[in-house]
């Protein structure tokens, strides 16, 4: 395997460039999309991530059936009922934003995973009275 | 002490002085580092400034340490008048967590990063010989920027109440998830690793500026190996922490924060291998200068990405967003480091090229080409992960809807590289720098290949005996589709065994040399063991989910009968409380008492929260991982006000409030008010009467049983309209449980341990490279180390 000096790095570079090109294509084409309910309906994707504001008064927990229902308002302002099955996420009642991962089934958005974002209770809640930063 | 209307004492004078001292230390550090950067940048024009520049660097480092000491003293003494401390801890927190809380938020973690960077700077600078002025100048510029960020986003902000500094009695508290011994040791370790990256970057810049990219190899190599060792240890600690405490059943999720640590680590491994080529053959001058800078630049990029808000809506993690000005400074540091390095590289490219020696011809398969291929594969893995992490940013810049790369896709894409990496690890150590004939190579590899086939056969035999393997498992690959899991993992396992055995064989071949030189081989064995563990553990993992109430039992798909026995402590608020489950397998001997952790606590709002952590039964062949989630107590998430005659429905339970009852005289303690309700559930219609009793301290609710599964409580009453506050609860809390069967996870930890040992051994072996180089003139041809001359395949 005695390769001329000039050709060795060239071949290595070309192979590496093709490899990295394939990696980039794979990551860009097969990564998980974020979108709206309209995107989920249009594409039929069953693993779309829809981020939105959860309506706290809409949370309907049915632990005996291991189902949680709630309504989610996406970035377009569309409000859609979501059905989630699985281990209930902690602090759902405290949640402000939710990412529901799933797709439409018979007109309902069914999520099999859920990411819950809560306001950080560890930040700035204990500011004493009318405080002023020095 | 004076008391104000809040009844809080004035903050002690020493604490105010400590905070002020902390701020002044930070500002002094900024000034000292700026002056040091200027003084050390002018050694040719003003040589007399070099020494003061070095002193200024040390003064700056001492100031950063002083600021850290001030913050530590404020934390240890619970000085809640400071915003950062009040937001981070609560009164009475154990000392070790008060110390750990220093780096629990952004400001403190930046201060820790600055401190560890300074420690490495002070240690490395005197050993940089002819590179010292340029090295110190660049280093001072960087740590000075970190200090500037800390000046802007300071942890020493004081809250004033009516113009006075008062000492509140309580803080918001350290989240219970962080009250774990790992938080005490993991962040300092990983930040020490991050700090060490600066040495490689500054040495690479200095090598270009000085015009000698040859001698720096000997000086930077021990630091690269130390960095590899410490960062690797930190990564393993993080993985173990996640596995032991977080309860999601994994140790690595390719999260952006994890990737921000992984990419610099693998690029440092790339650099360490590149330095071997330069040490042995004196080539790779330009490549190593670039590789030396990449770990640091990639870390800055990752830090910026995770702090800039790009991931704010795309991840479950609440990435702390930086103060706008501090973020601009970080962006400036990253831009200056990247663009400045690129500009210097362009300027010095011709000079670097001139330092590349002509390549000596090699016969047959040779070490240099093999090692080059290894470096390309390692670097590609690092860049691939960096690209995957950047996908949300790329999509944002393309003005497309955001996308995110999740864990399975990382496995699928990086799976392309593993066969190449393992094969190179197995074969390349046998190749000589001058070339090795294939006909002479094969007999040396034959034993390893044969044993690897045998090992794979045994592994497949045992994997197929697993009761949980259906034989229908598939693994998906982009562009390829799905392939059966078992053959694919068998192929990779063969390569893992080949890499392990090949390196063992190579150690035996070199047994007459220094055993310390085995570090590289041991590290390869560790990597191969780790990957074998990952493959089997993740590839054949089984998971199931079920729900259980205290006293109940359930049969699981894995063949266990799981019974919820009891709690280990009388109070659910006891931090040492565990829930106890007995898991009985089909075989009577196969019984496990699982005790996952569970306790309740009240947050700063007074709400009840739950802390859980998993139970793991470690066997040599597998782990049984039992993860408990917080209990489901309430059918109705809140108490609901209902007027007489009206109904409310939630969670398939409808309650109609019929009328109010009273037992006793109004206004007297002990009198009970009740609400007669009709409850409609999927199993039937029931009548119940929850009550509230007038007690000395207020109303005392008494629950009423609806049926076997449900109870109802009355939590308030409105005398005006006779409405009542009602809430439906489960008679017994429902606990969601996830059970994992994880085969051969022990190999993951064993491999990580072997890897850490191997790299540490290499760093120790190369410690002599720390000797200062005092020669004024660059040496065009450094004397090779004796082992490089003797051993055809120098180790890491």
Interface residues (C-beta under 8 A of the other chain):
Chain A: X1 X2 X3 X5 X8 X12 X15 X16 X19 X20 X22 X23 X24 X25 X26 X27 X28 X29 X30 X31 X32 X33 X34 X35 X39 X49 X51 X59 X60 X61 X62 X63 X64 X65 X66 X86 X87 X88 X90 X91 X93 X94 X97 X99 X115 X116 X117 X118 X120 X121 X122 X123 X124 X125 X126 X127 X128 X129 X130 X131 X132 X133 X134
Chain B: X6 X8 X80 X83 X86 X87 X88 X157 X158 X159 X160 X161 X162 X163 X165 X166 X168 X170 X171 X172 X173 X174 X175 X313 X314 X315 X316 X318 X359 X361 X362 X363 X364 X365 X366 X369 X372 X373 X376 X379 X380 X383 X384 X387 X388 X391 X394 X395 X401 X402 X403 X404 X405 X406 X409 X412 X413 X416 X435 X478 X479 X545 X547 X603 X604 X605 X607 X609 X610 X629 X630 X632 X634 X635 X637 X638 X650 X651 X652 X682 X709 X730 X734 X736 X738
